[in-house]
Amino acid sequence: MVRLCTGLVAALLLASATPAIPAAQAAPATASAPQRFQRFDTMPVFRNSSAAEHTAAEIAAATADGKLVVYTDSPARRIGFARPGAKLTPDGVLAMPGEPTSVDVVGGLALVAVNTSRSYTEPSGVLAVVDLVKRVVVTTHELGGQPDSIDISKDGRYAAIAVENERNEDVDEGEIPQAPAGFLTIVDLVGKPDAWKVRKVGLTGLAEVAPGDPEPEYVSINGRNQVAVTLQENNHIAIVDLRSGRVVRHFSAGTATVANVDTADDKQISPTETITAAREPDAVAWLDDRTLATADEGDYKGGSRTWTIFDADSGAVVRSSGNELQQIAIEQGQYPDGRSDNKGVEPEGLAVATFGHDRYAFVGLERANLVAVYNVNDPRRPRFVQALPTGVAPEGLLPIPATGTLVVSAEEDSAEDGIRSSLSGYRLTRKPLALSLAHNEGTPSIGSDGIGFGALSGLSGVPGNVRDVVAVTDSAYSPTRILTIDTVAAPAKVRRELTLTKDGKPVGYDGEGIAARRGGGYWIAVEGDGKQKPNLLVEVAANGAVVREVALPEAVAKAATSNGFEGVTTVGGGKSEQVWLAVQREWKQDVPGQATLARYTPATGEWAFAAYPLDTAQAGAWVGLSEITALDDRTLLVLERDNQRGDAARTKKVYRVDVGRTTPVPAGAVKPLVSKALAKDLLPALKADGATAHDKPEGLAVVGSWPLRRLVGVVDNDGVDDAPGESVFLRLGRI
């Protein structure tokens, strides 16, 4: 018998995983596992300075050997360094003469495009040349405008820089034209850096949209020393010969009609509409010397939510991804419904590289916090391989074939929200996904075959079922749904959804906990806001119909705050059934540092209460309860967590509470204090595959019965709303 760190659950997982692995990941039983990328580390870039600073890793480049990564940090007006190894190790910073916008590396030099503009109407910039050994700027070259993207030719002879001279979106509602026009700069990398020649290539008169005001966004050079330039707001692509500086061809990026997309910010993942929009591509990359691809972000008036492959000689569209990127995000539980009415997943980044015998395209989805990976050995028939979760707002995609590594820079940084700009590292592996998932490594850890999901806020085992659990969605989505999750599949699979109804109509609650009942049906814990919306215990029939809403005693309800019900479970059955609920944090008149456990007896309608001792919070944080689940009829497991992410996370723990030794009391009486014993620290599992420690493990369930009980958990991704957004399923072993 195979024995892994997660005990029997790993053996079950390995035995049943193969049929559930998507075709892109599956391999014949006689062959080795296919290559895939597995995350190995996430480095918040403040580690190069201090947690108090506002930082932003945007674009990154690497030395040829892959041993040093250089990234731009525009808010701090500097570049930063990191060394990829077993981990991503911070390696210092270097000040720039302005805001760095892009970087590339040739030999021992980093070429940094730096914006030094005084205003939109007085754009300026320089190319800063950095000696990577001495860590000094050895020379600068004036660019004559505000630069954006930079790329260096494979032979090291040329650098191409998109000088955007971007528009002011506050002037005329962002309408173009707005002078001065952008252009392309070519730098001849001949001789010593201070002797390099800088040439300007005009791009006016090409596009149908604002031909007098081209705004070059991104550049990519092929093996024939031709540079493709996207004019994003102009919805146009130009191809320039680097030796002559001549525009050899140009064409419109055109429009795309995409069916079955979600276009409404309405708390529902509902891909039923059709859009027609200009592509307005951001990043561009060559799949081979005659085929190029674009990430169609949109910016000015468009955005088709696609990535597109063009024949560079004719400008003809070879392939448009349609709704594929949206569907990938939906099936991985990372679709940002809040962006449905504004560019959806928002494809922005694109990079292409060859690893061994395989060529890959990486498409960054800025709002879904994902990178979609495609095999493009046949550039006209890309094959989806996997999607990699990232930090918030992936901006720079850096493949490093020398070390079999991909580094993704995510730019969003908001310390007050617990979101930090980061570099994430992924490495090619042939380790089977099922084996990785048994150790809480590898992604995705949970998915679906088309059911939209996210914000998994409560979890419950299903009596008599050794395979499935049920989850409930919170207020990030409406109406409320109960999702059935197959825990043995690899990844775990959302198989079914059940919409809650009240008086025959779909109903939305802030569902924070769920308990599947022995006789069928469910209890749902609904969190109140301490003002207008009460905390409720909702009885739900097996068909999803609300049977009744049970309110707290009035005296208790009046003491509630906005931190209300967060979990529910049951012990016993039939007339002996008791329902236990966890209140997240202290309510008014509670003893500081104590939360409430509430017990409801359906047979009598009686409420009773006990106090739970919370761990002490670190300075600037709070600690509360996120879930409660029964281990047996006298033992509860309580999930206690702080509100911190990443390096700041300290408390993500499961405690065992023996309620058989506790007699809860009616409202108004002094609540007895339960005792607790540590059952499991979740931080190792949350960080097992190099992820940033999530702040919201909120679901916990026991699957099976003694002695084969398994513990599983889920993370609430907040519906990808100002959050990392990764849907995580935790396999926590025997308990």
Secondary structure, DSSP 4 states (H G I P E B T S, - for coil): ----TTTHHHHHHHHHHGGGS-TTT---TTSPPPPEEEEEEEEEGGGGS-TTS---EEEEEE-TTSS-EEEEETTTTEEEEEEESSSEEEEEEEE-SSEEEEEEEETTEEEEEEE--SBTTB--EEEEEEETTTTEEEEEEE-SS-EEEEEE-TTSSEEEEEE-----TTSGGG-S--SSP-EEEEEE--SSGGG-EEEEEE-TT--SSSTTS--EEEEEE-TTSEEEEEETTTTEEEEEETTTTEEEEEEE--EEEEEEE----SS-----EEEEEE-----EEEEETTEEEEEE---SS---SEEEEEETTT--EEEE-TTHHHHHHHHTT---GGGTTTTTT-EEEEEEEEETTEEEEEEEETTTTEEEEEE-SSTTS-EEEEEEE-SSSEEEEEEEGGGTEEEEEE---BGGGTB--EEEEEEEE-S-HHHHHHTT-SS-SEEESS-----EEEEEE-TT-SSEEEEEE-TTSSS-EEEEEESSSSSEEEEEEEE-EETTEE----EEEEEE-TTS-EEEEE---SSSS--EEEEE-TTSBEEEEEEPPHHHHTT--SS-EEEEEEES-GGG-EEEEEESSPPTTSPTTEEEEEEEETTTTEEEEEEEEPPPPPTT--EEEEEEEEEETTEEEEEEEES--GGG---EEEEEEEGGG---B-TTSPPPBPP-EEEEE-HHHHTTTSPPPPS-EEEEEEES-TTS-EEEEEE--GGGSSS-----EEEEEE-
